[in-house]
């Protein structure tokens, strides 16, 4: 199989993958900023538990943001890097002034649902294209996020 890319993938397919990864990057960035706000503004009886949980979540999101951006670069693309671009591409709703823990967790579940849909589409595309790097990344994210959704839904009752 002939390829113009040093990593052996079809350049046309990688453009589609980088577009999807940039959309995922936008989703992660807006979710990250939402979670920072939850961490800072949380109030109530579950403050200590949720304050720590949100810090754990945004730290994980920060790592994933970097991984996705680096994957885009690996595929020969350019990662988005402005909030204007993120807001135009994301399906995660930007929220503000959330201090109620239950409401914040509901927003997290909604954002994770958006991420999972996007990641499943990327998993299918990367699988069809023979892009094992993106495939492995999406598979790992899906496994982790499915468990997180289960745990957050259990917390909500």
N, C-alpha and C positions, 0 to 999 in steps of 0.2 A: 504494500500500500504506500503510495507516494504522498508526501506531505511537505508543505512549505514551512511548517512549524518545527522548531528544534526539539519539541517534546513529542512529535509524531501524531498530533491531532489535526483534523481537517480544519483549516482556517475559517470556513464558512460556519461550521458548527460551533467553533469557539466564540464567534461573534454572538451567536444566540445564547450560549452559556454565560458569557460575560454580561450580557444585558440582564439575564435572569439573576445573576449574582449581584449586579449593581442594585437591582430592585430589592433583593434580600438585604443587602448592605443598608439601604435606606430604611427598611423595616427594623433592622437591628438598631440603627442609630436613634430612631424616634422612640422605640421601646426603651432603649438605654436611658434616654433623657427623661422619659416618663418615670422610670424606676428611680432615677436620682431624685426626682421630685417627691416620690412616695417616701423614700428614705429620709429626706429632710423634713417633710411636713407631717409624717404620721403622728397620730395622737391616740390616746385611749389606753384601755387596760392591756392591750396586746402590744403596746409600744416597744418594749424591750425585745420581744420575740420578732416582731415584724421589722423593726429598725435593722436588726442583725441580718434577717432573711433578705431584705432588700439590698443590703450591702453585698451579700453573697451573690445575689442575682446580677447586680450591675457589674460586679467584678468579672463574672462569667461572660456577660454580654460584651464587655470591653475586649476580652480575649477573642471572642468569636468575631467581632468587628474587624480586628486585625487579621485574623485567619482568612476571612472572606476577601478583604482588600488584597491580601497577598496572593490569594488564589486567582483573583482577577488579573493581577500583574503577571502571574505565572502563565496565564492563558494569552498574554499579549494585549490585554485590555488596560483601561485606565479607570481606577475606582473613583466614584463620585466623592466629593469632599466638601460640599457646601450644604447648609441646611435648606436652602432654597431648592436644590436638586433633590434632597431627601424627601422633602414635603411633597414635591411634584410626583415622586415615584412610589411612595409608600402606600400600603393599605392599612397600616397601623394608625389609629387615631391618636393624635397628640392631645394630651389632657393636661390640665393645670389645676392647682389648688385642691388636690385630693388629700384629705387628712384622715378619712375613715378607712380603717384597715380592710374591712370587707369589700368596700368599693374598689380599693386599690388592687386587691387580689382578683376581683372580677375583671378589671382592666388587664391584669397580667394574663389571665386565662384567654381573654379575647385576643391579645397580641400574640400569644403562643399559638393560637389556632391559625392566625394569619401566617405566621412563620412556617408552621407545619405544612400548610397547603402549598406555599411557595417552595419549600424544600422537597416535597414529594414530586412536584413538577420538575424541579432541577435533577432529582434523583433519576427520574425516568429518562430525561434528556441526556444526562451524563452516561447512563447505562447504555442507551442506544448509540452514543458516540464513542464508546470505548474510553471515556474519560474517568479512569479509576480514581484519580486524585479528588475530583469533585464528588464522585460517587461515594467514596469513603467518608468525606467530610459531611455530606448530607445525611448519610446513614447514621453516623455518630450523633449528629444534632437531633435527628428524629427520635432516636432511642432515648436520649436524655430528656428531650422536651415532652415526650409522651408521659414519662414518669412524673415530670414536674407538674403537668396538667392534672394527672391523677391525684397527686398530693395536694395541690391547691384546691381542687374540687372537694377533696375529703375535708380540708380545713373549713370550707364554706358550708359543709353539711349536706 
